[in-house]
């Protein structure tokens, strides 16, 4: 099901980006023509807004005169919405990768029709990143119970069960031997053999308690409660809130990582407002640049970093060398940040360099805060 979920994420991201980019109106429904198409002519009434159309597009709302309602047209809409962005994507992508500063500045200065909007680019790239990273070889195994991790998990489960069973057996034998000893004391018989056996069993019981405490995912209080048949002690009596959630994570890491991935889909946008205060401080004395400039900068930057993760992950999986991904993620972002800062904010080389160094620190802080938030959501009940 994970593959289907992630494929759905890519389609959802593309369609969401298409909607944000403001061009879905061109594909609105209309009355069906003879072959599943609407009016192809230049004139007539626009079915979307009711205005009289004078050309191939409505001069009021922009909807095309050529509209369709057949399955081929529907399939085209899906592919078009996910990968095309009305042609702007292929104009924006090279600029985002190679000339991010010029893209940022030109968009802020008003060249909007030539490029995909920052938020549309962000949505598509983030959804694509989560889908790719979740399903590529060495990355998809994180948090899963496959391969070596599944074997370790199974071994731990077996060990915990054996410790509980052995503890129950030892306690039962101790209880029976104590009853026998009591009868022998009443009869005035020798207790040396019984006392020696009891000492050995009690020593074994202490060893089992130590073993139970050493097995990840299960502490000795649970083993003691299960072995003695008593009511399980409350979590407040055994461990604190944090320790309890760490235990949950260890018991079911796959569920925790799945919850983190789902939260990442939902809250990835939070990286943008997290970045804005830091960017504002970096340019506080330059009144020309406001929060809008910083929002465009941050959104395009995060979109590029997401696409970089996608490309580097695919390359690493194709070549079988994960080190390539980490090398790309360490080398390329500082260069990209420098170029976007210098030309997006029209800075000198020196100003761009020191702000790049500061921005790397900002990214570290915001990424850490975001990861901690996802980790909390992953382990919280």
Residue frames relative to the residue before (quaternion, step in Angstrom):
aa qw qx qy qz dx dy dz
X 1.0000 0.0000 0.0000 0.0000 0.00 0.00 0.00
X 0.5654 0.6117 -0.3995 0.3828 3.61 1.11 -0.55
X 0.6424 0.5290 -0.3359 0.4412 3.59 0.97 -0.82
X 0.6546 0.4994 -0.3112 0.4746 3.59 0.97 -0.84
X 0.6338 0.5312 -0.3304 0.4549 3.57 0.99 -0.83
X 0.7102 0.4605 -0.2726 0.4574 3.57 0.89 -0.90
X 0.6029 0.5246 -0.3613 0.4805 3.58 1.09 -0.59
X 0.6322 0.5206 -0.3187 0.4773 3.54 1.04 -0.81
X 0.6228 0.5512 -0.3405 0.4386 3.58 1.06 -0.73
X 0.6398 0.5201 -0.3305 0.4594 3.59 1.00 -0.82
X 0.6707 0.4890 -0.2981 0.4714 3.56 0.88 -0.97
X 0.6485 0.5203 -0.3161 0.4569 3.58 0.94 -0.90
X 0.6601 0.5122 -0.3105 0.4532 3.56 0.94 -0.88
X 0.6708 0.4971 -0.3054 0.4579 3.55 0.93 -0.87
X 0.6823 0.4772 -0.2925 0.4704 3.55 0.92 -0.87
X 0.6235 0.5194 -0.3422 0.4736 3.57 1.06 -0.67
X 0.6425 0.5104 -0.3226 0.4718 3.56 0.99 -0.80
X 0.6275 0.5327 -0.3321 0.4606 3.57 1.01 -0.82
X 0.6600 0.5058 -0.3091 0.4615 3.58 0.96 -0.86
X 0.6607 0.5037 -0.3077 0.4637 3.57 0.92 -0.89
X 0.6636 0.5222 -0.3074 0.4387 3.56 1.00 -0.79
X 0.4878 -0.7457 0.3737 0.2576 3.56 1.29 0.01
X 0.6039 0.5899 -0.3622 0.3951 3.60 1.10 0.49
X 0.4039 0.7329 -0.4758 0.2706 3.56 1.17 0.20
X 0.5482 0.6420 -0.3992 0.3577 3.58 1.15 -0.43
X 0.5995 0.5888 -0.3665 0.3994 3.59 1.13 -0.51
X 0.7338 0.3973 -0.2198 0.5054 3.56 1.21 -0.42
X 0.2960 0.7731 -0.5134 0.2261 3.61 1.13 0.52
X 0.5764 -0.6114 0.4240 0.3378 3.56 -1.22 0.58
X 0.0287 -0.7744 0.6320 0.0074 3.52 -1.29 0.50
X 0.6855 -0.4556 0.3363 0.4576 3.60 -1.23 0.18
X 0.4835 -0.6918 0.4670 0.2638 3.55 -1.04 0.83
X 0.3290 -0.7233 0.5753 0.1940 3.52 -1.06 0.87
X 0.7952 -0.3281 0.2149 0.4624 3.53 -1.32 -0.22
X 0.7984 0.2356 -0.1077 0.5436 3.60 0.99 -0.83
X 0.7038 -0.4674 0.2700 0.4618 3.57 1.02 0.72
X 0.6412 0.4860 -0.3355 0.4900 3.60 1.20 0.28
X 0.4620 -0.6570 0.5197 0.2912 3.48 -1.25 0.48
X 0.7929 -0.2971 0.2336 0.4779 3.54 -1.30 -0.36
X 0.2422 -0.7764 0.5679 0.1268 3.58 -0.88 0.99
X 0.5540 0.6682 -0.3786 0.3214 3.56 1.19 -0.34
X 0.5981 -0.5888 0.4173 0.3484 3.51 -1.34 0.29
X 0.7330 0.4096 -0.2461 0.4841 3.58 1.08 -0.55
X 0.4772 0.6896 -0.4746 0.2675 3.52 -1.26 -0.41
X 0.5802 -0.5780 0.4535 0.3517 3.52 -1.38 -0.07
X 0.4424 -0.6822 0.5138 0.2737 3.55 -0.92 0.88
X 0.3705 -0.7529 0.4939 0.2278 3.64 -0.65 1.04
X 0.6156 0.5724 -0.3494 0.4139 3.60 1.20 -0.33
X 0.8350 0.1276 -0.0365 0.5340 3.60 0.83 -1.01
X 0.5154 -0.6815 0.3957 0.3366 3.60 1.27 -0.16
X 0.4950 0.6565 -0.4394 0.3619 3.61 1.23 0.00
X 0.5217 -0.6091 0.4907 0.3406 3.56 -1.25 0.46
X 0.2917 -0.7875 0.5247 0.1395 3.56 -0.62 1.18
X 0.2129 -0.8051 0.5464 0.0884 3.56 -0.92 0.99
X 0.7969 0.1887 -0.0957 0.5659 3.60 1.21 -0.21
X 0.7766 -0.3344 0.2551 0.4689 3.54 -1.27 -0.47
X 0.7553 0.2183 -0.1463 0.6004 3.57 1.30 -0.33
X 0.5351 -0.6059 0.4770 0.3451 3.55 -1.17 0.60
X 0.3972 -0.7431 0.4893 0.2251 3.58 -0.73 1.03
X 0.6473 0.5231 -0.3169 0.4549 3.61 1.27 -0.25
X 0.8329 0.1626 -0.0622 0.5253 3.59 0.73 -1.03
X 0.5081 -0.6907 0.3934 0.3317 3.60 1.27 -0.22
X 0.4695 0.6833 -0.4610 0.3164 3.63 1.19 -0.02
X 0.5008 -0.6700 0.4651 0.2899 3.55 -1.04 0.86
X 0.5334 -0.6126 0.4745 0.3392 3.54 -1.19 0.56
X 0.6753 0.4570 -0.2831 0.5050 3.56 1.13 -0.70
X 0.1176 0.7835 -0.5966 0.1279 3.57 -0.52 1.21
X 0.1753 -0.8082 0.5598 0.0514 3.55 -1.13 0.63
X 0.0955 -0.7711 0.6249 0.0758 3.53 -1.37 0.35
X 0.4780 0.6258 -0.4812 0.3852 3.58 0.92 0.88
X 0.6798 -0.5181 0.3290 0.4015 3.60 -1.24 0.30
X 0.6108 0.5358 -0.3607 0.4580 3.60 1.04 -0.62
X 0.6545 0.4998 -0.3104 0.4749 3.54 1.02 -0.75
X 0.6281 0.5292 -0.3330 0.4631 3.57 1.06 -0.75
X 0.6494 0.5051 -0.3146 0.4735 3.59 0.95 -0.89
X 0.6285 0.5268 -0.3357 0.4635 3.59 1.01 -0.75
X 0.6366 0.5377 -0.3323 0.4418 3.59 0.97 -0.82
X 0.6535 0.5143 -0.3205 0.4536 3.59 0.97 -0.86
X 0.6883 0.4679 -0.2828 0.4768 3.57 0.80 -1.01
X 0.6442 0.5269 -0.3092 0.4602 3.54 0.99 -0.88
X 0.6894 0.4929 -0.2866 0.4467 3.58 0.90 -0.93
X 0.6944 0.4761 -0.2828 0.4596 3.58 1.02 -0.80
X 0.8495 0.2448 -0.0788 0.4606 3.58 0.76 -1.03
X 0.7344 0.4958 -0.2503 0.3900 3.58 1.06 -0.46
X 0.0530 -0.8233 0.5573 0.0944 3.59 0.87 -0.96
X 0.6338 -0.5716 0.3221 0.4097 3.57 0.97 0.95
X 0.7185 -0.4621 0.2551 0.4530 3.62 0.99 0.76
X 0.5586 0.6276 -0.3923 0.3745 3.59 1.16 -0.39
X 0.5720 0.6191 -0.3876 0.3732 3.58 1.08 -0.66
X 0.7187 0.4483 -0.2568 0.4654 3.56 0.89 -0.94
X 0.6014 0.4974 -0.3653 0.5074 3.57 1.27 -0.09
X 0.7000 0.4912 -0.2635 0.4464 3.54 0.99 -0.90
X 0.6459 0.5813 -0.3346 0.3646 3.59 0.87 -0.95
X 0.6824 0.4565 -0.3243 0.4697 3.68 0.77 -0.82
X 0.6338 0.5214 -0.3304 0.4661 3.57 1.04 -0.74
X 0.6538 0.5192 -0.3145 0.4517 3.58 0.93 -0.85
X 0.7105 0.4584 -0.2634 0.4644 3.58 0.98 -0.82
X 0.8190 0.2970 -0.1162 0.4769 3.58 0.81 -1.00
X 0.8011 0.1386 -0.0584 0.5793 3.59 1.07 -0.64
X 0.0124 0.8620 -0.5065 0.0147 3.59 0.72 1.04
X 0.6295 0.5448 -0.3445 0.4338 3.58 1.03 -0.67
X 0.6639 0.4912 -0.3036 0.4752 3.56 0.95 -0.87
X 0.6198 0.5343 -0.3414 0.4623 3.59 1.02 -0.78
X 0.6685 0.5070 -0.3010 0.4532 3.58 0.86 -0.97
X 0.6980 0.4795 -0.2756 0.4548 3.58 0.83 -1.01
X 0.6725 0.4946 -0.3107 0.4545 3.59 0.91 -0.87
X 0.6431 0.5052 -0.3365 0.4669 3.58 1.01 -0.73
X 0.6558 0.5082 -0.3148 0.4610 3.60 0.90 -0.88
X 0.7036 0.4775 -0.2635 0.4555 3.58 0.98 -0.86
X 0.7265 -0.4950 0.2311 0.4167 3.59 1.22 0.11
X 0.5494 0.5940 -0.4228 0.4081 3.63 1.19 -0.05
X 0.0534 0.8628 -0.4961 0.0817 3.56 0.36 1.26
X 0.6746 0.5371 -0.3105 0.4001 3.62 0.96 -0.79
X 0.6411 0.5551 -0.3249 0.4187 3.60 1.18 -0.46
X 0.7963 0.3176 -0.1145 0.5019 3.57 1.12 -0.68
X 0.5419 -0.5576 0.5112 0.3662 3.53 -1.32 0.42
X 0.5167 -0.6505 0.4501 0.3273 3.59 -0.90 0.84
X 0.6377 -0.5486 0.3662 0.3979 3.61 -1.08 0.57
X 0.6900 0.4835 -0.2986 0.4484 3.60 0.85 -0.89
X 0.6313 0.5159 -0.3426 0.4668 3.61 1.01 -0.71
X 0.6498 0.5001 -0.3126 0.4795 3.58 0.97 -0.82
X 0.6332 0.5426 -0.3179 0.4512 3.56 1.02 -0.82
X 0.6753 0.5068 -0.3019 0.4427 3.58 0.81 -1.00
X 0.6826 0.4904 -0.2953 0.4544 3.55 0.84 -0.97
X 0.7033 0.4820 -0.2825 0.4396 3.59 0.80 -0.98
X 0.6586 0.5055 -0.3198 0.4565 3.60 0.95 -0.79
X 0.6557 0.4919 -0.3197 0.4752 3.60 0.90 -0.85
X 0.6496 0.5120 -0.3184 0.4631 3.59 0.97 -0.83
X 0.6384 0.5380 -0.3301 0.4405 3.58 0.95 -0.84
X 0.6764 0.4859 -0.3030 0.4632 3.59 0.82 -0.95
X 0.6564 0.5177 -0.3179 0.4473 3.59 0.96 -0.81
X 0.6929 0.4744 -0.2841 0.4627 3.60 0.88 -0.93
X 0.6898 0.4917 -0.2940 0.4427 3.57 0.76 -1.03
X 0.6580 0.5314 -0.3133 0.4319 3.60 1.04 -0.71
X 0.7917 0.3477 -0.1514 0.4790 3.58 1.14 -0.53
X 0.5863 0.5802 -0.3792 0.4194 3.60 1.23 0.01
X 0.8193 -0.3839 0.2160 0.3671 3.51 -0.83 1.25
X 0.8603 0.1382 -0.0599 0.4870 3.53 -0.43 -1.31
X 0.6551 0.4972 -0.3283 0.4646 3.62 1.17 -0.38
X 0.6651 0.5344 -0.3208 0.4112 3.59 0.98 -0.80
X 0.6129 0.5728 -0.3540 0.4135 3.58 1.18 -0.39
X 0.5071 0.6560 -0.4358 0.3502 3.60 1.19 -0.29
X 0.8330 0.1712 -0.1493 0.5045 3.53 -0.79 1.06
X 0.5972 0.5726 -0.3760 0.4173 3.61 1.22 -0.12
X 0.3993 -0.6918 0.5445 0.2557 3.51 -1.32 0.29
X 0.4062 0.6923 -0.4905 0.3393 3.56 0.90 0.96
X 0.8066 0.3012 -0.1967 0.4690 3.53 -1.32 0.33
X 0.8477 -0.1013 0.0984 0.5113 3.52 -1.02 -0.93
X 0.6388 0.5371 -0.3431 0.4311 3.59 0.98 -0.80
X 0.6319 0.5259 -0.3420 0.4552 3.58 1.01 -0.77
X 0.6472 0.5231 -0.3204 0.4526 3.57 1.01 -0.81
X 0.6562 0.5055 -0.3106 0.4663 3.55 0.95 -0.87
X 0.6492 0.5211 -0.3182 0.4535 3.58 0.95 -0.89
X 0.6589 0.5055 -0.3100 0.4627 3.57 0.96 -0.87
X 0.6388 0.5304 -0.3211 0.4555 3.59 0.99 -0.84
X 0.6618 0.5038 -0.3079 0.4621 3.56 0.95 -0.86
X 0.6384 0.5232 -0.3281 0.4595 3.57 0.99 -0.81
X 0.6562 0.5065 -0.3059 0.4682 3.58 0.96 -0.88
X 0.6575 0.5186 -0.3118 0.4489 3.56 0.95 -0.90
X 0.6457 0.5137 -0.3270 0.4607 3.60 0.96 -0.83
X 0.6582 0.5080 -0.3150 0.4577 3.58 0.95 -0.85
X 0.6626 0.5069 -0.3104 0.4557 3.58 0.95 -0.83
X 0.6355 0.5230 -0.3321 0.4608 3.58 1.02 -0.76
X 0.6506 0.5055 -0.3207 0.4673 3.59 0.95 -0.85
X 0.6665 0.5041 -0.3106 0.4531 3.58 0.88 -0.94
X 0.6773 0.4883 -0.2972 0.4631 3.59 0.91 -0.89
X 0.6276 0.5314 -0.3388 0.4572 3.58 1.07 -0.71
X 0.6379 0.5151 -0.3208 0.4741 3.57 0.97 -0.84
X 0.6648 0.5067 -0.3085 0.4540 3.61 0.89 -0.92
X 0.6674 0.5049 -0.3023 0.4565 3.59 0.95 -0.90
X 0.6526 0.5039 -0.3213 0.4658 3.58 0.95 -0.85
X 0.6374 0.5276 -0.3284 0.4555 3.58 1.00 -0.82
X 0.6713 0.4956 -0.2988 0.4631 3.58 0.93 -0.89
X 0.6226 0.5309 -0.3411 0.4629 3.59 1.05 -0.75
X 0.6575 0.5115 -0.3138 0.4555 3.58 0.93 -0.91
X 0.6647 0.4953 -0.3080 0.4669 3.60 0.94 -0.85
X 0.6750 0.4970 -0.3005 0.4551 3.58 0.94 -0.87
X 0.6241 0.5248 -0.3423 0.4668 3.59 1.08 -0.67
X 0.6281 0.5199 -0.3355 0.4718 3.60 1.08 -0.69
X 0.6409 0.5131 -0.3145 0.4766 3.58 1.02 -0.85
X 0.6492 0.5269 -0.3163 0.4483 3.56 0.94 -0.90
X 0.6384 0.5344 -0.3257 0.4481 3.59 0.99 -0.84
X 0.6582 0.4997 -0.3137 0.4676 3.56 1.00 -0.82
X 0.6620 0.5057 -0.3072 0.4600 3.58 1.02 -0.81
X 0.6028 0.5374 -0.3555 0.4705 3.58 1.09 -0.66
X 0.6580 0.5070 -0.3111 0.4618 3.58 0.94 -0.88
X 0.7156 0.4287 -0.2507 0.4912 3.59 1.08 -0.70
X 0.4816 -0.6994 0.4143 0.3276 3.58 1.25 0.00
X 0.4038 0.7261 -0.4648 0.3061 3.61 1.18 0.55
X 0.6430 -0.5257 0.3993 0.3882 3.56 -1.37 0.31
X 0.2368 -0.8011 0.5409 0.0983 3.59 -0.90 1.01
X 0.3931 0.7637 -0.4629 0.2189 3.64 1.17 -0.12
X 0.6917 0.4764 -0.2901 0.4588 3.59 0.80 -0.97
X 0.6635 0.5021 -0.3031 0.4645 3.59 0.96 -0.91
X 0.6597 0.5034 -0.3160 0.4600 3.60 0.93 -0.83
X 0.6353 0.5242 -0.3311 0.4605 3.59 1.02 -0.75
X 0.6625 0.4967 -0.3009 0.4731 3.57 0.98 -0.87
X 0.6407 0.5223 -0.3268 0.4583 3.61 0.98 -0.79
X 0.6371 0.5289 -0.3283 0.4544 3.58 0.97 -0.83
X 0.6541 0.5132 -0.3082 0.4625 3.56 1.02 -0.88
X 0.6693 0.5024 -0.3024 0.4562 3.60 0.92 -0.89
X 0.6576 0.5020 -0.3167 0.4639 3.59 0.98 -0.79
X 0.6209 0.5210 -0.3370 0.4790 3.57 1.10 -0.67
X 0.6323 0.5195 -0.3250 0.4740 3.59 1.03 -0.77
X 0.6442 0.5303 -0.3219 0.4473 3.58 1.00 -0.82
X 0.6325 0.5102 -0.3302 0.4802 3.59 1.03 -0.75
X 0.6412 0.5228 -0.3219 0.4603 3.59 0.99 -0.75
X 0.6403 0.5186 -0.3183 0.4688 3.58 1.01 -0.78
X 0.6313 0.5259 -0.3324 0.4631 3.60 1.01 -0.77
X 0.6489 0.5022 -0.3144 0.4774 3.59 1.00 -0.82
X 0.6501 0.5159 -0.3146 0.4608 3.60 0.97 -0.85
X 0.6422 0.5276 -0.3237 0.4522 3.58 0.99 -0.84
X 0.6710 0.4979 -0.3021 0.4588 3.58 0.96 -0.84
X 0.6824 0.5087 -0.2864 0.4400 3.61 1.13 -0.65
X 0.6061 0.5592 -0.3663 0.4311 3.61 1.18 -0.36
X 0.4398 -0.7032 0.4809 0.2843 3.67 -0.65 1.04
X 0.7813 0.3481 -0.2622 0.4468 3.52 -1.08 0.77
X 0.7814 0.1710 -0.1180 0.5885 3.57 1.17 -0.30
X 0.1935 -0.7842 0.5797 0.1079 3.57 -0.85 0.94
X 0.6885 -0.5065 0.3322 0.3989 3.51 -1.23 0.39
X 0.5898 0.5714 -0.4085 0.3985 3.70 0.93 -0.55
X 0.6522 0.5061 -0.3275 0.4596 3.60 0.97 -0.77
X 0.6514 0.5148 -0.3162 0.4590 3.56 0.97 -0.88
X 0.6473 0.5214 -0.3132 0.4594 3.55 0.96 -0.88
X 0.6678 0.5021 -0.3083 0.4549 3.56 0.94 -0.89
X 0.6692 0.4926 -0.3037 0.4661 3.58 0.96 -0.89
X 0.6844 0.4978 -0.2972 0.4421 3.59 0.94 -0.88
X 0.7346 0.4284 -0.2393 0.4686 3.56 0.91 -0.88
X 0.4308 -0.7152 0.4557 0.3086 3.58 1.26 -0.28
X 0.4615 0.6775 -0.4543 0.3487 3.57 1.23 0.32
X 0.6332 -0.4887 0.4227 0.4261 3.56 -1.33 0.11
X 0.5353 -0.6451 0.4453 0.3149 3.55 -0.93 0.92
X 0.4658 -0.6780 0.4814 0.3027 3.63 -0.82 0.93
X 0.5516 -0.6102 0.4495 0.3482 3.56 -1.11 0.63
X 0.6017 -0.5782 0.4142 0.3635 3.53 -1.18 0.62
X 0.6134 0.5625 -0.3555 0.4255 3.59 1.05 -0.68
X 0.6709 0.4899 -0.3002 0.4688 3.57 1.12 -0.61
X 0.7320 0.4440 -0.2305 0.4624 3.59 1.09 -0.58
X 0.8138 -0.0771 0.1217 0.5630 3.58 0.77 -1.00
X 0.5600 -0.6170 0.4510 0.3199 3.52 -1.29 0.36
X 0.7510 -0.4024 0.2910 0.4351 3.50 -1.38 0.05
X 0.6828 0.4979 -0.3034 0.4403 3.57 0.84 -0.94
X 0.6618 0.5116 -0.3111 0.4511 3.57 0.89 -0.92
X 0.6178 0.5535 -0.3430 0.4408 3.57 1.03 -0.75
X 0.7092 0.4540 -0.2718 0.4658 3.59 0.91 -0.87
X 0.5733 0.5492 -0.3735 0.4797 3.56 1.17 -0.52
X 0.6423 0.5193 -0.3168 0.4664 3.56 1.02 -0.81
X 0.6301 0.5260 -0.3319 0.4649 3.59 0.99 -0.81
X 0.6427 0.5262 -0.3195 0.4560 3.57 0.99 -0.85
X 0.6824 0.4832 -0.2900 0.4656 3.58 0.91 -0.87
X 0.6600 0.5183 -0.3127 0.4449 3.58 1.03 -0.72
X 0.8113 0.0372 0.0021 0.5835 3.61 1.01 -0.73
X 0.0695 -0.8411 0.5353 0.0325 3.61 0.41 1.17
X 0.6066 0.5697 -0.3704 0.4126 3.61 1.03 -0.67
X 0.6545 0.5010 -0.3119 0.4725 3.58 0.96 -0.84
X 0.6462 0.5272 -0.3215 0.4484 3.57 0.95 -0.86
X 0.6854 0.4689 -0.2929 0.4739 3.60 0.89 -0.88
X 0.6140 0.5360 -0.3515 0.4606 3.58 1.07 -0.64
X 0.6549 0.4973 -0.3064 0.4794 3.57 1.00 -0.83
X 0.6288 0.5195 -0.3351 0.4716 3.60 1.06 -0.70
X 0.6527 0.5092 -0.3204 0.4605 3.60 0.95 -0.83
X 0.6541 0.5071 -0.3113 0.4670 3.57 0.95 -0.86
X 0.6503 0.4969 -0.3118 0.4827 3.57 1.00 -0.81
X 0.6049 0.5622 -0.3540 0.4389 3.58 1.08 -0.66
X 0.6040 0.5431 -0.3459 0.4697 3.58 1.08 -0.75
X 0.7391 0.4706 -0.2395 0.4181 3.51 0.76 -1.14
X 0.8245 0.2907 -0.0975 0.4757 3.55 0.87 -0.98
X 0.3216 0.7620 -0.5111 0.2340 3.62 1.17 0.30
X 0.5860 0.5919 -0.3668 0.4144 3.57 1.12 -0.61
X 0.5672 0.6278 -0.3805 0.3733 3.60 1.17 -0.53
X 0.5339 0.6221 -0.4116 0.3982 3.60 1.20 -0.36
X 0.6244 0.5582 -0.3461 0.4227 3.59 1.08 -0.65
X 0.7199 0.4011 -0.2796 0.4926 3.67 0.67 -0.91
X 0.5812 0.5687 -0.3819 0.4393 3.61 1.14 -0.48
X 0.6984 0.4829 -0.2667 0.4559 3.58 1.06 -0.75
X 0.5907 0.6481 -0.3660 0.3116 3.59 1.02 -0.77
X 0.6628 0.4952 -0.3544 0.4357 3.69 0.78 -0.76
X 0.6529 0.5123 -0.3206 0.4565 3.59 0.99 -0.78
X 0.6539 0.4987 -0.3153 0.4736 3.59 0.98 -0.81
X 0.6253 0.5378 -0.3450 0.4481 3.58 1.01 -0.76
X 0.6440 0.5172 -0.3216 0.4629 3.60 0.96 -0.84
X 0.6480 0.5399 -0.3179 0.4332 3.60 0.98 -0.81
X 0.7834 0.2394 -0.1230 0.5602 3.58 1.18 -0.58
X 0.2191 0.8334 -0.4898 0.1324 3.59 1.20 0.47
X 0.7312 0.4198 -0.2380 0.4823 3.60 1.01 -0.75
X 0.6326 0.4747 -0.3448 0.5055 3.59 1.26 0.13
X 0.2345 -0.8360 0.4834 0.1112 3.53 0.04 1.32
X 0.5257 0.6465 -0.4159 0.3644 3.59 1.19 -0.34
X 0.7485 0.3769 -0.1981 0.5084 3.56 1.05 -0.77
X 0.1074 -0.8112 0.5743 0.0242 3.55 -0.73 1.12
X 0.7655 -0.3628 0.2642 0.4611 3.54 -1.32 -0.16
X 0.5941 0.5643 -0.3778 0.4311 3.60 1.08 -0.61
X 0.6361 0.5238 -0.3230 0.4655 3.58 0.94 -0.89
X 0.6799 0.4925 -0.2896 0.4598 3.56 0.90 -0.93
X 0.6375 0.5298 -0.3330 0.4495 3.60 1.03 -0.75
X 0.6442 0.5025 -0.3199 0.4797 3.59 0.98 -0.83
X 0.6406 0.5304 -0.3180 0.4552 3.58 0.94 -0.91
X 0.7058 0.4740 -0.2730 0.4502 3.58 0.75 -1.06
X 0.6734 0.5126 -0.3080 0.4346 3.58 0.91 -0.88
X 0.6615 0.4766 -0.3024 0.4938 3.58 0.94 -0.86
X 0.6439 0.5344 -0.3274 0.4390 3.59 0.97 -0.82
X 0.6746 0.4801 -0.2962 0.4761 3.59 0.88 -0.91
X 0.6109 0.5457 -0.3484 0.4556 3.58 1.07 -0.73
X 0.6631 0.4928 -0.3126 0.4688 3.59 0.92 -0.86
X 0.6596 0.5096 -0.3220 0.4489 3.60 0.87 -0.88
X 0.6281 0.5247 -0.3366 0.4657 3.59 1.05 -0.68
X 0.6680 0.4795 -0.2983 0.4847 3.58 0.96 -0.85
X 0.6060 0.5461 -0.3547 0.4569 3.59 1.10 -0.64
X 0.6273 0.5197 -0.3310 0.4762 3.58 1.01 -0.77
X 0.6358 0.5323 -0.3270 0.4534 3.59 0.98 -0.84
X 0.7056 0.4679 -0.2718 0.4575 3.58 0.74 -1.07
X 0.6898 0.4798 -0.2930 0.4561 3.60 0.83 -0.94
X 0.6297 0.5265 -0.3337 0.4636 3.59 1.07 -0.69
X 0.6576 0.5003 -0.3027 0.4749 3.58 0.96 -0.88
X 0.6533 0.5063 -0.3148 0.4666 3.59 0.96 -0.83
X 0.6598 0.5081 -0.3095 0.4591 3.57 0.93 -0.88
X 0.6682 0.4877 -0.3037 0.4728 3.59 0.99 -0.80
X 0.6515 0.5244 -0.3132 0.4500 3.59 0.99 -0.82
X 0.7521 0.3768 -0.2021 0.5015 3.58 0.92 -0.93
X 0.4122 -0.7311 0.4559 0.2963 3.58 1.25 -0.25
X 0.6243 0.5133 -0.3360 0.4836 3.58 1.17 0.53
X 0.2464 -0.8079 0.5189 0.1318 3.62 -0.02 1.26
X 0.5488 0.6255 -0.4047 0.3792 3.60 1.14 -0.49
X 0.5666 0.6004 -0.3834 0.4140 3.59 1.15 -0.59
X 0.6466 0.5289 -0.3228 0.4450 3.57 0.96 -0.86
X 0.6953 0.4663 -0.2851 0.4668 3.57 0.84 -0.95
X 0.6105 0.5433 -0.3506 0.4573 3.58 1.07 -0.67
X 0.6692 0.4962 -0.2954 0.4677 3.58 0.93 -0.92
X 0.6881 0.4904 -0.2861 0.4520 3.58 0.94 -0.88
X 0.6661 0.4725 -0.3055 0.4896 3.61 1.19 -0.39
X 0.7448 0.4423 -0.2283 0.4444 3.59 0.96 -0.84
X 0.7347 0.4816 -0.2572 0.4027 3.57 0.77 -1.04
X 0.6465 0.5551 -0.3625 0.3775 3.69 0.76 -0.85
X 0.6626 0.4894 -0.3574 0.4401 3.70 0.78 -0.73
X 0.6418 0.5155 -0.3264 0.4645 3.58 1.00 -0.79
X 0.6643 0.5025 -0.3015 0.4639 3.58 0.92 -0.90
X 0.6439 0.5172 -0.3235 0.4618 3.60 0.96 -0.84
X 0.6375 0.5307 -0.3300 0.4507 3.58 0.96 -0.86
X 0.6911 0.4781 -0.2903 0.4577 3.59 0.81 -0.96
X 0.6718 0.4875 -0.3119 0.4622 3.58 0.96 -0.80
X 0.6461 0.5081 -0.3224 0.4694 3.59 1.01 -0.74
X 0.6945 0.5038 -0.3026 0.4151 3.56 0.76 -1.01
X 0.7892 0.3220 -0.1735 0.4933 3.57 0.76 -1.00
X 0.6169 0.5400 -0.3578 0.4470 3.59 1.15 -0.40
X 0.7742 0.2747 -0.1457 0.5514 3.57 1.12 -0.73
X 0.4199 -0.7380 0.4431 0.2877 3.59 1.32 0.22
X 0.2814 0.7859 -0.4914 0.2484 3.57 0.83 1.06
X 0.5243 -0.5691 0.5135 0.3710 3.52 -1.32 0.24
X 0.6891 -0.4735 0.3319 0.4367 3.57 -1.25 0.24
X 0.6718 0.5081 -0.3021 0.4464 3.57 0.86 -0.95
X 0.6628 0.5024 -0.3044 0.4643 3.58 0.91 -0.91
X 0.6592 0.5027 -0.3118 0.4642 3.56 1.02 -0.79
X 0.6395 0.5423 -0.3338 0.4307 3.60 1.02 -0.78
X 0.7282 0.4256 -0.2826 0.4568 3.60 0.69 -0.99
X 0.6313 0.5107 -0.3448 0.4709 3.58 1.11 -0.54
X 0.5927 0.5532 -0.3642 0.4582 3.58 1.13 -0.57
X 0.6438 0.5107 -0.3159 0.4742 3.57 0.96 -0.88
X 0.6683 0.4879 -0.2981 0.4760 3.57 0.95 -0.87
X 0.6498 0.5286 -0.3166 0.4450 3.57 1.00 -0.83
X 0.5970 0.5502 -0.3599 0.4598 3.58 1.09 -0.63
X 0.6406 0.5024 -0.3151 0.4877 3.57 1.07 -0.72
X 0.6248 0.5337 -0.3310 0.4638 3.57 1.04 -0.79
X 0.6486 0.5160 -0.3156 0.4619 3.57 0.94 -0.90
X 0.6319 0.5326 -0.3312 0.4553 3.57 0.99 -0.80
X 0.6753 0.4936 -0.2931 0.4632 3.58 0.92 -0.92
X 0.7091 0.4603 -0.2780 0.4560 3.59 0.75 -1.02
X 0.6465 0.5106 -0.3277 0.4625 3.59 0.99 -0.77
X 0.6404 0.5183 -0.3242 0.4650 3.58 1.02 -0.78
X 0.6529 0.5070 -0.3132 0.4676 3.59 0.93 -0.88
X 0.6616 0.5043 -0.3040 0.4644 3.57 0.96 -0.88
X 0.6583 0.5045 -0.3137 0.4623 3.59 0.95 -0.85
X 0.6470 0.5138 -0.3253 0.4600 3.59 0.95 -0.82
X 0.6265 0.5277 -0.3278 0.4706 3.55 1.07 -0.75
X 0.6618 0.4870 -0.3026 0.4829 3.59 0.96 -0.85
X 0.6349 0.5306 -0.3285 0.4555 3.57 1.02 -0.77
X 0.6270 0.5224 -0.3278 0.4759 3.56 1.03 -0.77
X 0.6763 0.4821 -0.2962 0.4716 3.58 0.90 -0.89
X 0.6472 0.5400 -0.3198 0.4327 3.57 1.10 -0.65
X 0.7701 0.3492 -0.1889 0.4993 3.60 1.01 -0.73
X 0.5425 0.6207 -0.4119 0.3884 3.59 1.23 -0.30
X 0.5392 -0.6214 0.4606 0.3331 3.57 -1.13 0.63
